[in-house]
Amino acid sequence: MSSLARIPGMPKEPFGNPAALRYFPRPMLDIRLLRDNPDDVKTRLRHRGGDSWTLVDPVLECDEQRRSGETDRQRLQGERNRLSKDIGGLRSRGEDSSALETEVRGIGDRIKEIGEQADAADIRQRDLLMRIPNLPHEGCPVGADETANPVVRVWGEKPVFDGFAPQDHVALGQSLKLFDFEAGVRISASGFLVFTGAGARLQRALIQFLLDLHTTRHGYREVYTPFIVNRDCMEGTGQLPKFEDDMYGLEDNAFFLAPTAEVPVTNLYRDALLGPGDFPVKLTAYTPCFRREAGSAGRESRGMIRMHQFDKVELVNIVAPEDSFAQLEILTAEAETVLQLLGLHYRTIELCTGDIGFSSAKTYDIEVWAPGHGGYLEVSSCSCFGDYQARRMKLRYKDADGKNRFCHTLNGSGTALPRLYVALLETCQQADGSIRLPEVLHDYLKAKEILPDGTLR
């Protein structure tokens, strides 16, 4: 596994000076793929839905302008060099070279003009490429929306409650004084909450359990990253420009509150050059996550199901291209282990082309059953991005032949806390209103249950 000592240092730009940040967006898709197989690219983008496929032709037009301009520039530079030699010969013989000098100046002006046009085409091409999502994996189910997502496996059974109807997490939490939504609104706004008493201890215990599981059993190296990330990081993992309105921006959007640990952790390797012996890189981190998207009205946002701030333990993998989709199966199994150890019924689905995330090539969602809620809740999303993010971050490795190639990146929630917390409370509730805690949490909480009065025992 790679050592973090290899990671490039932090940027030198001062935090308080957004103007000092210069970012140079890199294409997310290989331009050669668009040149060689434009129809195939359009077809795969159409399967995603939307109109991103219409950007392919404008990208290729910019590419042709840029390449044509470079050809003309090289030709004119050759002509200018030839004329410069002729001028030198005329001068050595004492002859008039003013006509050739005028011609050379004209060529220089034309080279400058062509360069400006090529630069404009390059900037335009990069901007368009930034707005084209990743291509779905060839085996990704084709469908328009989540109704086309196939279930690939199911673990456990839905719990049966003897003699009572299960309460939802809001009622349980209020009765046991585990959290306080009104305090969250008073301190911040709707979409925030305050954990209290045994509820706060349970939240802390879950975070510790997740980190211990992934570091001791699954071979991850734990990192603790800043919760504020710069714009380069958000561009690098694909949150920007598409999702900028969903993010909490700072300093005129030169910085952002991290929407997920995926962003700072994956960007630890931005501009890195790894060796073939460094794989796989497996990193895990806890961070709070901040997103404006939460708070839509309805059952799906009740209580803590959708929050503007929530805790998450993230898993990030960096691997060689030939291993990435096999590694996705391993990564997904590692996230599923969390629910198995907690004894929570879940199902794993594969996202179809119309439901897959912007940067992902292939994704599995793990949905845990929440009996009080009466439905499944997504608690983890595990994705393989291919080289999509790596191209943007210039994350490469040197293969056995000494050639620099782009790595493949993956990430998954291992897991997100709010919905895990919801499912745990609702699954483990007892008839008297107490919560019987899973055995794997006993040592963390020094208790086996949360009593009806909200105390731990």
C-alpha positions in Angstrom: 0.0 0.0 0.0 1.2 3.5 -0.8 2.6 5.7 1.9 1.0 9.0 2.5 4.5 10.4 2.5 4.3 10.3 -1.3 1.4 12.7 -1.4 2.2 16.1 -2.8 2.2 19.0 -0.3 -0.7 21.3 0.3 -1.1 24.3 -2.0 0.9 27.4 -1.1 -2.0 29.8 -1.8 -3.3 31.7 1.2 -6.7 30.5 2.5 -8.1 34.0 2.6 -7.1 35.0 -1.0 -9.4 33.3 -3.5 -7.8 35.3 -6.3 -4.5 33.5 -5.6 -6.1 30.1 -6.5 -5.6 29.2 -10.2 -7.3 26.1 -11.3 -6.8 24.4 -14.7 -9.7 22.0 -15.4 -8.6 18.8 -17.1 -10.9 16.8 -19.3 -12.8 14.0 -17.6 -13.1 11.9 -20.8 -10.3 10.8 -23.1 -10.6 13.1 -26.1 -9.3 10.3 -28.3 -12.4 8.2 -27.4 -14.6 11.0 -28.7 -12.5 11.4 -31.8 -12.4 7.6 -32.6 -15.9 6.5 -31.5 -18.3 9.6 -31.4 -21.4 7.6 -32.2 -20.7 5.0 -29.5 -20.1 7.8 -27.0 -23.4 9.5 -28.0 -25.3 6.3 -27.6 -24.0 5.6 -24.1 -24.7 9.1 -23.1 -28.2 8.9 -24.4 -28.7 5.9 -22.2 -28.1 8.2 -19.2 -30.9 10.5 -20.3 -30.7 14.2 -20.6 -28.9 16.1 -23.4 -25.2 15.6 -22.6 -24.8 13.6 -25.8 -25.4 16.9 -27.8 -22.1 18.2 -26.4 -20.0 15.7 -28.3 -20.1 17.4 -31.7 -19.2 20.9 -30.2 -16.3 19.3 -28.4 -15.0 17.7 -31.6 -15.4 21.1 -33.4 -13.3 22.8 -30.8 -10.8 20.0 -31.0 -10.5 20.4 -34.8 -10.1 24.1 -34.4 -7.4 23.7 -31.8 -5.5 21.0 -33.7 -5.8 22.9 -37.0 -4.5 26.0 -35.3 -1.5 24.2 -34.0 -0.7 22.8 -37.4 -0.9 26.3 -38.9 1.2 27.7 -36.1 3.9 25.2 -36.7 3.9 25.8 -40.4 4.1 29.6 -39.9 6.9 29.2 -37.4 8.8 27.2 -39.9 8.3 29.8 -42.5 9.4 32.6 -40.1 12.5 30.7 -39.2 13.3 30.3 -42.9 12.8 34.0 -43.6 14.9 34.9 -40.6 17.8 33.0 -42.0 17.3 34.8 -45.4 17.3 38.1 -43.5 20.6 37.2 -41.9 22.1 36.3 -45.3 21.0 39.6 -46.8 22.4 41.6 -43.9 25.7 39.8 -44.0 26.0 40.9 -47.7 24.9 44.4 -46.9 21.7 44.1 -48.9 18.2 45.5 -48.0 16.2 43.1 -45.9 13.3 45.4 -45.0 10.7 43.6 -47.1 11.4 40.3 -45.5 11.4 41.9 -42.1 8.0 43.2 -42.7 6.8 39.8 -43.9 8.3 38.2 -40.7 6.5 40.7 -38.5 3.2 39.9 -40.3 3.8 36.2 -39.7 4.5 36.9 -36.1 1.2 38.7 -35.8 -0.6 35.8 -37.5 1.0 33.3 -35.1 -0.2 35.3 -32.2 -3.7 35.5 -33.6 -3.8 31.8 -34.3 -2.5 31.1 -30.8 -5.3 33.2 -29.2 -7.9 31.4 -31.3 -6.4 28.0 -30.4 -6.4 28.9 -26.7 -10.0 30.0 -26.9 -11.0 26.7 -28.6 -9.0 24.8 -25.9 -10.8 26.6 -23.1 -14.2 26.0 -24.7 -13.4 22.3 -25.3 -12.4 21.8 -21.7 -15.5 23.6 -20.5 -17.7 21.3 -22.6 -15.9 18.2 -21.5 -16.4 19.1 -17.9 -20.1 19.0 -18.5 -20.1 15.6 -20.0 -20.8 12.8 -17.5 -18.8 9.6 -17.3 -19.8 6.8 -19.8 -21.7 4.0 -18.2 -20.0 0.6 -18.0 -20.9 -1.6 -21.0 -22.7 -4.0 -18.5 -24.7 -1.3 -16.8 -28.4 -2.0 -17.0 -30.1 0.3 -19.4 -33.1 2.1 -18.0 -34.6 5.5 -17.6 -34.8 5.8 -13.8 -34.7 4.0 -10.5 -37.6 1.7 -11.4 -35.2 -0.1 -13.8 -32.6 -0.8 -11.0 -32.3 -4.6 -10.5 -31.9 -6.2 -7.1 -28.7 -8.2 -7.1 -28.9 -9.7 -3.6 -30.8 -9.6 -0.4 -29.5 -10.3 3.1 -31.5 -11.3 6.2 -35.2 -11.0 6.8 -37.5 -8.2 7.6 -37.9 -8.1 11.4 -41.2 -9.3 12.9 -42.5 -7.4 16.0 -44.6 -9.5 18.4 -47.6 -7.8 19.7 -46.8 -4.2 18.8 -46.5 -1.9 15.8 -43.0 -0.6 15.3 -42.5 3.2 15.8 -40.4 5.3 13.5 -37.1 6.8 14.6 -38.6 10.2 15.3 -41.0 8.9 17.9 -38.3 6.7 19.4 -35.7 9.4 19.5 -38.1 11.9 21.2 -39.3 9.3 23.7 -35.7 8.3 24.6 -34.3 11.8 24.4 -31.7 10.7 21.8 -31.8 13.9 19.7 -33.4 17.3 19.5 -34.6 18.7 16.1 -35.9 21.9 17.7 -32.4 22.6 19.1 -30.9 22.1 15.7 -33.3 24.6 14.2 -32.6 27.1 17.0 -28.8 26.8 16.5 -28.8 26.5 12.7 -31.9 25.9 10.6 -34.2 23.1 9.4 -32.1 20.1 8.3 -29.8 20.1 11.4 -30.2 18.3 14.7 -28.5 17.9 18.1 -27.7 14.5 19.4 -28.2 14.2 23.2 -27.4 11.8 26.0 -27.4 8.1 24.9 -28.1 9.3 21.4 -24.8 11.2 21.2 -23.0 8.3 22.6 -24.6 5.9 20.1 -23.6 8.2 17.2 -20.0 8.3 18.4 -20.0 4.5 19.0 -21.2 3.9 15.4 -18.4 6.1 14.0 -15.8 4.3 16.0 -17.2 0.8 15.1 -17.1 1.7 11.4 -13.5 3.0 11.5 -12.3 0.0 13.5 -14.0 -2.5 11.2 -12.6 -1.1 8.0 -9.0 -0.6 9.4 -8.7 -3.9 11.3 -10.7 -6.3 9.1 -10.7 -4.7 5.6 -7.1 -3.4 5.5 -7.9 0.4 5.1 -5.6 3.1 6.3 -7.3 5.8 8.3 -6.9 9.4 7.5 -8.3 12.5 9.1 -8.7 15.3 6.6 -9.9 19.0 6.6 -13.6 19.6 6.4 -13.0 22.5 4.1 -11.8 21.8 0.6 -10.7 24.1 -2.3 -12.3 24.3 -5.7 -9.7 22.1 -7.3 -10.7 19.2 -5.1 -14.4 19.6 -6.0 -13.5 19.8 -9.7 -11.2 16.8 -9.3 -13.9 14.4 -8.1 -16.7 15.8 -10.3 -18.9 17.6 -7.8 -18.3 20.8 -9.8 -19.6 22.4 -12.0 -22.8 20.3 -12.1 -23.7 20.3 -8.4 -22.4 23.7 -7.3 -25.8 24.9 -6.2 -26.1 22.0 -3.8 -22.8 22.8 -2.0 -22.0 25.2 0.9 -19.5 27.6 -0.7 -17.0 29.9 1.1 -14.9 32.8 -0.1 -16.9 33.3 -3.3 -16.9 29.6 -3.9 -13.1 29.2 -3.9 -13.6 26.8 -1.0 -16.5 24.5 0.1 -17.6 22.6 3.1 -16.9 19.0 2.2 -20.0 17.3 0.8 -18.4 13.9 1.4 -15.1 12.5 2.5 -14.6 11.2 -1.0 -13.5 14.7 -2.0 -10.6 15.4 0.4 -9.5 11.7 0.6 -9.3 11.0 -3.1 -7.6 14.4 -3.7 -4.8 13.4 -1.4 -3.4 11.8 -4.5 -4.0 14.6 -6.9 -1.0 15.1 -9.3 0.6 11.9 -7.8 2.6 9.3 -9.8 2.3 5.9 -8.2 4.2 2.7 -9.0 2.6 -0.7 -9.9 3.6 -2.0 -6.5 1.6 0.7 -4.7 -1.8 -0.8 -5.4 -4.3 -1.1 -4.0 -4.5 2.2 -2.1 -7.3 1.8 0.5 -8.1 4.8 2.7 -11.0 5.4 5.1 -12.0 8.6 6.8 -14.7 10.0 9.0 -16.1 13.4 8.1 -19.2 15.4 8.6 -20.8 16.1 5.2 -22.6 19.3 4.2 -25.2 19.5 1.4 -27.9 22.0 0.6 -29.9 19.4 -1.3 -31.6 18.1 1.9 -35.0 19.1 3.2 -37.4 18.3 0.4 -40.9 17.9 1.9 -42.5 14.4 2.4 -42.0 11.1 3.9 -38.5 10.6 2.4 -37.2 13.5 4.4 -38.9 12.9 7.7 -36.6 13.2 10.8 -33.0 12.6 10.1 -33.4 10.8 6.8 -32.3 13.8 4.8 -30.0 16.3 6.5 -27.9 19.3 5.6 -25.2 18.0 7.9 -24.6 14.4 8.5 -21.7 12.1 9.5 -20.2 9.5 7.2 -17.3 7.0 7.1 -16.0 6.8 3.6 -14.0 4.2 1.8 -11.7 5.2 -1.1 -9.8 2.8 -3.4 -7.2 3.6 -6.0 -6.3 0.7 -8.3 -4.8 -0.4 -11.6 -7.3 -0.2 -14.5 -7.5 -4.0 -15.0 -8.6 -4.5 -11.3 -11.1 -1.8 -10.8 -14.5 -3.5 -11.5 -13.4 -6.6 -9.5 -12.4 -4.2 -6.7 -15.9 -2.7 -6.8 -17.3 -6.1 -5.8 -14.9 -6.2 -2.9 -15.7 -2.6 -1.8 -19.4 -3.3 -1.9 -19.0 -6.4 0.2 -17.0 -4.5 2.7 -19.8 -2.0 3.1 -22.4 -4.8 3.3 -20.4 -6.3 6.2 -21.4 -3.3 8.4 -25.1 -4.2 8.1 -24.5 -7.9 8.5 -22.6 -7.3 11.8 -25.4 -5.1 13.1 -28.0 -7.6 12.1 -29.9 -5.3 9.7 -31.9 -6.6 6.8 -30.8 -5.0 3.5 -30.8 -5.4 -0.3 -28.2 -4.4 -2.9 -29.3 -3.0 -6.2 -27.3 -2.0 -9.3 -28.1 1.4 -10.7 -29.2 1.6 -14.3 -27.9 4.1 -16.8 -30.6 6.6 -16.1 -30.0 6.6 -12.4 -26.2 6.4 -12.1 -24.2 9.3 -10.7 -22.6 11.9 -12.9 -19.0 10.7 -12.4 -19.7 7.0 -12.0 -19.3 4.1 -14.5 -20.9 1.5 -12.3 -22.7 1.8 -9.0 -24.2 -0.5 -6.4 -26.6 1.0 -3.8 -27.1 -0.7 -0.5 -30.6 -0.1 1.0 -31.3 -1.0 4.6 -34.8 -1.9 5.8 -36.3 0.6 8.3 -39.4 -1.0 9.7 -40.9 2.1 11.4 -40.4 4.0 8.2 -41.9 1.1 6.3 -39.4 1.0 3.5 -35.8 0.7 2.3 -33.3 3.5 2.8 -30.1 4.0 0.8 -27.3 3.7 3.4 -24.3 3.2 1.0 -23.5 3.9 -2.6 -20.4 2.1 -4.0 -19.0 3.3 -7.3 -16.2 2.7 -9.8 -15.3 5.8 -11.7 -12.8 4.2 -14.1 -10.2 6.9 -15.0 -12.8 9.7 -15.0 -11.6 11.3 -11.7 -8.0 10.3 -12.2 -7.8 12.3 -15.5 -9.2 15.3 -13.8 -6.7 15.0 -10.9 -3.8 13.9 -13.0 -3.5 10.8 -10.8 -1.2 8.4 -12.7 0.9 5.4 -12.1 3.9 4.0 -13.9 3.2 0.5 -15.3 5.6 -2.4 -15.6 6.7 -1.1 -19.0 7.5 2.3 -17.6 4.6 4.0 -19.2 2.5 6.6 -17.3 -1.2 5.6 -17.2 -4.2 6.9 -15.4 -5.3 5.1 -12.2 -8.9 4.0 -11.6 -10.7 5.3 -8.5 -13.6 3.9 -6.5 -15.4 5.0 -3.4 -18.2 3.9 -1.2 -20.0 4.9 2.0 -18.9 2.6 4.7 -21.5 3.8 5.8 -23.5 7.0 6.1 -24.7 7.5 9.6 -28.2 9.0 9.6 -30.0 6.2 7.8 -27.9 3.6 9.6 -29.0 5.2 12.9 -32.6 5.2 11.7 -32.6 1.5 10.7 -30.8 0.5 13.9 -33.3 2.2 16.2 -36.3 1.0 14.3 -35.1 -2.6 14.0 -33.9 -3.0 17.5 -36.8 -1.5 19.3 -38.7 -3.5 21.9 -42.3 -3.5 23.1 -41.5 -1.4 26.2 -39.9 1.3 24.1 -36.3 0.3 24.8 -33.6 -0.4 22.2 -31.7 -3.7 22.4 -28.3 -2.9 21.0 -26.4 -5.2 18.6 -23.7 -7.2 20.3 -20.9 -5.6 18.2 -21.7 -2.2 19.9 -21.7 -3.4 23.5 -18.0 -2.7 24.1 -18.2 0.7 22.5 -21.2 1.8 24.6 -20.4 -0.3 27.7 -24.0 -1.2 27.6 -26.4 -3.7 26.0 -29.6 -1.5 25.7 -31.1 1.9 25.9 -33.8 1.8 28.5 -37.2 3.5 28.2 -36.0 6.4 30.3 -33.1 7.0 27.8 -30.3 5.7 30.0 -27.8 3.0 28.9 -27.5 -0.3 30.7 
